[in-house]
Amino acid sequence: MQADLIQWSLKKKPKIDKVSVLIRTSDIIIAYHDLSRRQLIDMLFQIDLEDQSLLEKAPDSGIEISSQYWDQLVSLIVFRAFRRIFFPVTVRDVLAVIRAVPFVIKGIKQLFTKKRLSVEVLDASALTAAIATQDFTTAGSVTFLLKVGDILENWTYRKSVADLAHAMELNVTKVWRKRDSQEEAVPLQDIDPGDLIHIQMGKTIPLDGTVVSGEGMVNQAALTGESIPVAKKAGGAVFVGTVLEAGDLLVKVNTAQGDTRYEKIMSMIEDSEKLKSQAQVQAENLADQLVPYTFGISLLTYIITRDVTKALSALMVDYSCALKLSAPISVLSAMQEASGHHITVKGGSVLEKIAGADTIIFDKTGTLTKAVPTVEEVVATDDLPETEALRVAACLEEHFPHSMANAVVKAAKQQGLSHDEMHSKVEYIVAHGIASSIDGKRAVIGSYHFVFEDEKIQVSEAGQKRLEQISDEYSHLYLGIDGRLVAVICIADPLRDEAADVIGALQKNGVRCVMMTGDNERTAKAIADKVGISEYDAEVLPEDKAHYVQKEKEQGHTVLMIGDGINDSPALSEADVGIAIEEGADIAQQIADVTISQNDLRQLLVLGALSEALMKRLKHNRSVIVGFNSGVIMAGIAGIFPPGLAALLHNTSTVAISLHSMSRLLPER
């Protein structure tokens, strides 16, 4: 745990790029920038390795997993070499029988509990036959290779799942803590049991707790798999990693930040059928179907040749081990490789659907356009000064971060405008805007439709003239207070540099691209023309996007949806694969099957290439496993390979194909 604490503590420090802790050599490798050696050493000495609260907060990084299985593997190999060198043959034979007994018992249990022939029954039969014919060398070799296979299988699976779980960890750095009627944004690690935290609509619940006040609908799909939100009110329990879809909650924290979320993700991944692609399921079914044939070939060989050795050679080989081991390792390794590209994928079935997708639907703002729009101008339309209008807008927008909201908050910060809480409860109206109350006056900010048509905000004559002078090239946020428009915030939302190239590459690969946006027809057409999309729909509501996705699926299309906002969530959920932008709304990330970094849309091309490469690997592995093991069986029947060599070749090929399955699918960039 101390290694995890060191790694976790240093990774949180500014200017630290990468940290690796090597338990065996007691070394720490740190990649950093703009720090002196003295500053780095001071950081290390500031870590209290005896602080129990910090030890509990530091998540399991997988360092101990690798150390544990490496020790097991080395011990197994060293002890086998020691026995072969120093133990007499008689003792080695006795030990071979003793070490084979657990595998024989396991096979017998499988036969009587599952009432079918399985790989465990096959292993038990091969060991029993070897012992019965007094071929103790073969029995010892088979047992050794089975143990090596078990260690490698468990090691690879647990490490891959652990790495994936860390990739799916919460991206929550700050929360709103309430003390003495005041709310303050504080680092998540500063929250202790008993603290009160304010959870707003669309936000991830960062810690387990109990609702103190408020009501809301919580999406618990990340933990339970159920997409239907659950109602929560005072006294109800809420859990880390779930998302507040609607409402507003004040929660009393039960547990400090630690590994509870990590453990829940681990459990979810290990139990989830989403890990299994159809190709993986087919490989596992094929493995089960081939076991009886292996028994049949062995029996037929004995009947024809009356040669126990030849029959035993056939029995020593099965297809199941390699087929069942290589498929999940391939899937988990692909998911782990995706995380190396800053892409989080929540299951092998997701990758398979991506490989077969023919339609991808893009949201515009924050997806095709840059995720870092900027405030270009604040136009005052009433008596409120421009700086004060920006202060009020930032105070409201900081509660529901979206790319445009982030631009407002950033502009206020750059101008040195402090925007402490000056309003009452903030209400977010999906795809429209935000409403609250300031000094008893209703304050709203959002789209033209929301402010003027829904809220009936009025504009003064002078304000109308100012509106007519505003450039159409910008996106607009309208701020109204007490029924009057007080300002328009003009936001530049430039197109991503790589957007047109990515769209072109997708279309070249036969993928149909569609854009859907809440913006007006003029803005939508301009963006669609620039990126090369011929199909688009403007002024759509969240439910419109979801209905469009549903209609495309009903027509037989495999649909991907990519977006970043709360308003994209229904469509992300409805799509065959939902893809969320990393810096977007929490609920979008939780609902989506894939999360990509906002920095580069070319990650979509990486994701597609990775998915196709995985499907090819699964198919290739299946062909190699069946072909190679069939050849070994035939050589054994022909008397070319004795049982020990057949077992060695079979198990060695299983390890080799598993190691190959762990290799990269795409070349290093």
N, C-alpha and C positions, 0 to 999 in steps of 0.2 A: 504493500500500500504506500510506502514511502516513495517508491519510484513513481507511482501514479501521482502522488502529491507534488513532487518536484516538477514533473512534466506539465501537470495541470496549472500549477502556479506560474511557471515561467511563460507558458503559452498565452496567459492573460496579460502579460506585461507588454507595454508599447515597445515597438522597434525590435521585437523578437519574432523572427520569421518561422523558425522550425526548431523543435526540441526532440532529441532521441536519448533515452536512458537505457544504458546497457547494464543489466543486472550482473551478468557473469564477470565482467571486468571492472564493475563499479565506475563506469565512465559516463559522462554526460556530453553529448554533442549538441552545440547550440549554433544556429545560424541567425545572425543579427545584423543590424545596420545602425549607423549614427549613434553608437554607444562606445564608451571607452572600456578598456579591460577592467578598470577599477569599478566602474558603474555596474558592470556585469557581475563581478564578484560580490558586490554589495547586495545585489538582487538575490543571489544565492544564499547569503547569510541571513537575509530577512525571512527566509522560509523556515517556519518552526515545525520540524518533523515530529515533534511530540504533541502538537496541538490536535487533540482528538476530534474537535469540531471540524477542523480543516480536513483531517483524514477521512471523515465521513462524507464531506462535500466533494472530495476529489473522485471523479468517476473512474471506473476500471478501464484502463487503456488497452488491455490485452497483453501487456508485457509479461504478466505472470502466467498467462495461458501458454505463451510460446516457451517460457522457461520450464514450465511443468512438463510439457510434452517432449521437449528436447531432452530433458533429464531421463524421461522414461525410455526414449529411443536409444540413447547412448548406453544406458544401463543394460538394456536388453541385448544390444550388440556385443558389448564388452563381456557380459556374463556368458554369452554363447561361445565366444572365442576362448574364454577362460576354461569352460567345460571341455571343449574339444582338445585343448592343449594338455590340461592337467588331470582330467578325470578319466579313469579306466572305462573301457567299452561297456562293461556290465553296468556300471553306475549311470553312464549316459543313457543306456537303454531304459533303465528304471525311471530316470527323470523324464525321458521322452513320453513314457506311458502316463506318468503322473500329470505332466503338463497337457497331455491330450484329453484327459478325463473331463475337464470343464467344457470343452467343445463338444464332446460326445453327449454329455448330459444336456447341453443346450439344444442340440439337434433332436434328442429324444423328446424334450419338452415341447419343441416346436411341432413335432409330428403329432403329438397327442392333443395339444391345445388348439392348433390351427387346422388339423386334419388334412394337411396337404403337404406335398413335397416342396421344400424351400431350400435355399442355399445353405442354411444351417444344417438341414438334414443331409445334404450332399457332403458337406465338410465332415460331419460326424461319420457318415458311411465310409468315406475315404480313409479317415483315421482308424476306424474299426477294422477295415480290411487290411490296412498296413500292419497294424498290431497283430491281427490274427495270422498273417503270413510271416510274422516275426521280422518284418522289414522296418526295424526301429529307426534306422537312419532316415528313411522317407517320412515316417511319422514325426520325427523331431524337426525335420526341415519344413514340413507342412505347418506344424504348430508354430514354429518361429515366424514363418511368412504371414500366417494369419494374424499373429500378434503385431507384427510390423504394420500390416494393413489396417488393423484396428486403430493403432496409434496415429498413423497418417490420416486416416479418415476423420477421427475425432478432432485431431489437431487442426486440420484444414477447415473442417466445418465450423468448429467453435471460433477459430480466429476470423474466418470470413464473416460469420454472423456478428461477432463483436465489432469488427471494423464497419460493417454495414449499420449496426445499431448506433455507433458513434456518428456516422454520416447523417443519420436521421435524428440526431439529438436536436433539442430546441435551439433556435437561433434567437433567444431572448436575452438581452443584456441589461435592460432596465425595466422596472415596474413602478407603478404609482403606489406609494405607501402613504397611508392616512394616519396622521398623529395630531391630536388636539385640534380637530376640525380643519387641518391643513393637509393638502396633498403635495407630495414631492416625488419627483422621478429619481429613484436610487438604483444602484447596481443590484442585480439579482442576488449576488453572493452576500450582500449586506442584510438580506431578509432573514429573520430568525423566527422560530415557532412562536405563535402568539401575535405576530404583527398582522395588521389589517392592510390588505391590498385591494385596490380598485381595479376591477376587470370591466373593460368597455366592450361594446359590440364589435365582433370581428377579431377580437384578440385571443391569443393562446393563453390558457390558464397555466402559469409556469410552475405551480407547486400544488401539492395536495392540500385541501383545506375544507372548511365548513362555511356555508353562506351565512352571513350575519344579517344582511338586509338586501333588498332588491329582488327582482325576478328576472329569469332569462331562460332561453332555450340553448342547451349545450350539445354540441356535436361531439359524440364520443367514439366516432368511427375509428380513430387511431388506436383505440384500446379494445373496443368490443367488435368492430367490424360492422356495426349497425349504423346506417347512414341517417336514420330518423332521429332528430334531435330530442333530447330529454329535458323536460321542464325542471327547473331548479328554483327554489325559494328558500327563505330563512330556515336554517336547520339542515338543509340538504348538503350532501357531500359532493365536492368537485375534485377532479383528478388532473394531475399534471399531464400536459400534452393534449388535452381536449380543448375545444374552441367554443367561445360564446358566440353563437350565430345571431341571437337577438336578445335585447334587454341590457341590463346593467346590474352588476353584482359587487357587493362588498364582501370580501372573503377573509376569514381568519385562518392564517397559515397553520397547518398541523405539523409539517415536516420541512426542515430547511433543505436547501438545494443539495442534492446528493445523487445517489445512483438509482433512486426509485424509478425515474423515467427510463433510465438505461435498462434496468431489469425488465420493465414492462415491454419495452421494445424488443429486447432479446426474446422474451416469451412469445410475443406476437409473431416475430419472424420465424421462430422455430415451429410454431403451431400453424402458421398461415399456409393455406393451399396456394396463395398468390405466388409463392416462391416457385411453384411448379409450372413450367410451360407445358404445352401439349406435347411437344417433342420429348420432354423429360418424362412425362407420364407414359408415353409410348415406349420409351427405353425401359422403364421399370416393368411395364406389362410384358414386354418381350423377354426380359430377364426371368420373370416368373414362369412364363410359358415354356422356356427352353430347359428348365431344370428336369422335368420328367423325361425329356428326350435324352439328356445326358445319362440318366439312370438306364433308360431303354437301350442306348448304344452300348453301355458297359455290360449289361445283362446279355444282350445279343452277341457281343464279342466273346463272352465266356461260353455261351451255348455253342457257338460255331467253332471256336478254337480250343476250348477246354483249357485255356491258358489264363491262370489267375493274374499273372503279371500284366498281360495285355489288357485284361478287363480292368485292372486297377489303374493302369495308365489313363484309360478313358475316364475313369471315375474321378481322377485327380484334377480334372479340368472342368470348369463350369463358366458360363457366360455371365452369370448373375452378379458376381462381385464387381467386375469392371463396369458393367452397364449401370448398376445401381449407384456406384461410387462416382464415376466420371461425370454423370449428368448433373447432380447437385453441385459438385465442385465447379463444373464449368459455369453454371448459372451464378453461383455466389462469387466466383472470381470475376465474372463479367460485371456484376453489380459493384464489386469492389473497385474494378478498373474504372468504372463510370465515376465513382466518387473521386478518383484521382483527377478527373477532368472537371471537378466541381459540379457533378451531376448526381443527384440522389434518385435511385430507382427502387421502388418498393416491391419488386417481385419479378420472377422469371417470366411469368405470363405476360407482364407488361412489355418486356423486351420482345417477346414473340409477336405481340399485337403491333408494336412499332415497326417491326420488320415487314409486316403485311399491310401496313396502312396505305390507303390511297387518297385520303383527304385530310388536310390540316387547316384548321380555322384559327385565324389570328385575331386577337384583340389589338387595337391600335395603340392607345396611350400607354406608354411604359413597356410596350412589347415591340411593335415595329418602330415606334419613336424611342428616343433615348430615355433611359430611366432617370435621368438627372435634368429635367427641364429647369429653366431659370425664370425668375420674375424679371421682366424687362421694364415694366412701367406700372405705377399705381396711379390711376386716374380718379381724382376726387370729384364727385358729382353733387356734393352737398356741403355743409359747413364743416364736416369732420376733416381735419388735416390728413394729408396722404400718409405721414408717418404713423399717426394714430390709427388710421384704417388698416395699415399693414400690421400693427401691433395686435389689434383685435382679431384680424384674420388668422394670424399665427397662433394666437391663444386658442382659437377654436379648432384649427386644422391639426394641431399637434396631437390631438386625441385619436385621430383616425388616419394614420400615415398611408398615403398613396403617393405616387410620384409627384403629382401636382401639389399635394398638401406639403410634401417634404420641401418643395421649391419655395413655398410661402414661408415656412418655418426657417429655412436657411437664409432667405433674404432678410428676415427680421433680425436674425443673429448677426449677419454681416453688417447691418446698420446699427448694431449695438442696442437694439430695442428689447428691453426686458418685458416679458409678457406673462407675469404671474397670473394665477387664476383670478379672473374678474367676472366670471359668469356662473350661472347655476348649472344644473345637470345638462350635459351635452347629448343631443339626440342625432343619430346618423340615419339619414333616409337614403336607402340603397339606390345608387345610380342617379341621385338627385343632388344632395348636399347635406349641410349640417344646420341644425337649429338649436338655439339656446336662449338664455335671457341675461341681459346685462343691465344692472340697475333697474330691474323691473320692466325693461323694454325687450321685446322679442328681437333677437338677432339671427339672421340667416345668411348663409354663404353657399354658393353652388352654381348650378347651371342656369342658363337663361330660362329654360322651361320651369325649373323649380322656383326660382325667385320671382319671376313676373307672372307666370300662369298659375302656379299652385299657391304661392304666397301673396299674390296680388300686390306686389311692391310697386309704389308709385315713384315717378321720376319728375323732378322739378324741370321747369323750362330750360334753365341754364344747364342742368344735368343732361337733358336730352341733346343739347348742342354738343356737349362734350362727348357723349356716346357716339354721335355721328362722325366725330373726328378720329375715333379709335381705329387703328389699322386692323384689317381682317386677317392678317398673317398670323396673329397670335390666338392662342386659346384664352378664353375669358372666364374668370370667376367673379361673380357678382355678389357684393356685400350689401345687405339691407339691414337697417336698424329702425325699429318702431314704425314699420310700414313705408319707409322711404329708402331709396337707393342712395348709399353714401359713397360707394367707390366701386371701381372695376379694376381687378388685378389682371394685368396682361402677362401671359406666360408663353415664353418661346418653348416649343416642344419639337425640336429638330429630329429629323429622321435618322435612324441609326446608319452609320457609314456602311455597315455590311449587309443591311436589310435586303437591298436589291439583289446582291450576289447570292444570298442564301435562298431567296425566293426563286431566282433563276436556276440554281442547282437543284432545288427540290422538284421544280417543274420538269427539269431535264431528266430526273429520275422517275418521272411518271406520277408524281404526287400533285394532286389538285389543290391549289391554295385559294383560300377565301378569307376576306377581311370583314369583321363586324365591329361597329363602333357606335357609341352614343352621340358622336359628333354630328354636325349637320352635313347635308349632302355635298356642299361645296368643299368642305375640308376633307371629307372622306374620299371624294373623287381625286383630289389633288394628291393625297398620300398614295392611293391605289395606283395612280398613273406613274408615280415616281418609283415605286417598288416593282411594278410590272404585274400587278394583280388585276385580272379582268372581272372577277366576281367579288362584289362587296355589298354590304348593306349598312345604311346609315340610320342614325336616330333610333337605335334599337334599345330596348330595355333588357334587364337580365333574363327575364322569362322568354324573351324573343330569341336570345342566343341559345337557350336550352332547347326550345322547341325546334329550332333549325337543326341542331345536332341530332335530336331525336328523329326528325324527318329523314336526314341523311342516312342514319343507321337503318331505318326501316326500308330504305331503298337498296340496302345491301353493302353500303360503304363502311369501311373501317376508318373511324374518325378520331383524329387527334385534335385537342383544343388547347391553345396556349394563351394564358392571360396572367394578370397580376393583381387584380382588384377583388374586393368583396362582391362586386356586381358580376364578376366572371365565374363565381363559385358554382351556380346552378349548371352552367354549361360544362365546367370542368368535371363535375360529378356525373353528368349525363354521358360524356364522351367515352369511347372505348378506352382512351388513355388521356387523362388530364395532365397538362404540363404547366407548372407554375413558375413564375420568375422569383428568384430567391428573395429579393428585397420588397416583394409585394405584400399584400395582406396576409396575416397569419392563417386565416381560414382557407384562403386559396391554396396555401402550401400544405395544409393538413389534409384537404380534400383531394388534392392532386396526387396522381400516381408517380409523377416525376417532378423534381425541382431542379432547375438549372440556374447557374449564376447569371446575373443580369448583364455582365460585362460584354458578352459576345453571343449573338444569335447563331454563330457558326457551331455552337455546341449542339444544335439540332442536327447538323450534318454528322457530327461525331456520334451522337446518340443513334442515328440511323445506321451508320457504318458498324457500330458496335453490335447492334441488334442483329444485323444480317450476318456478321462474322460469328456470333454465338450460334445462330441457327445452323450455319455451315459446319461449325465444330461439333455440335451434337450429332448431326447426320454422319459426319466423317468418323467420329468416335465409334458410333454404332456399327458402321461397316468394318472398321479395323478390328474391333473386338470380336465380332462374329467370325470374320475371316481368319484371323490369327488363331483363335482358340479351336476353330474347326480343323485347321491344319495340324495343330498339336494333337488333337484327338486322333486324327487319321494316322499321324506318325506313331502314336502310341499303339494303336490297333495293329499297325504293320510291324511292330516290334522294334522300330527305329529308336524310339524314346522309352527308356525305363520309367516306372512310376515316379521316382524321385526327380528326374529331369523334367518330366511332364509337369509335375507340381511346381517346380522351380520356374519353368518358363511361363506357366500360367500366372503365378503370383507376381513374378517380375514384370510381366506385361501389364498387369493390373496397376502396379505401382507406377510404371512408366506412363501409362495413359492418364493416370491421375495427376502426375506431375506435369504432363503436357497440358492437361485441362486447367492447371493453375497458371499457365504462361499467359502473357499478354495477347489479346486479340488484335490490337492495333499497334502499329509501329510507334516508337517513342517520337514525340514531337520536339 
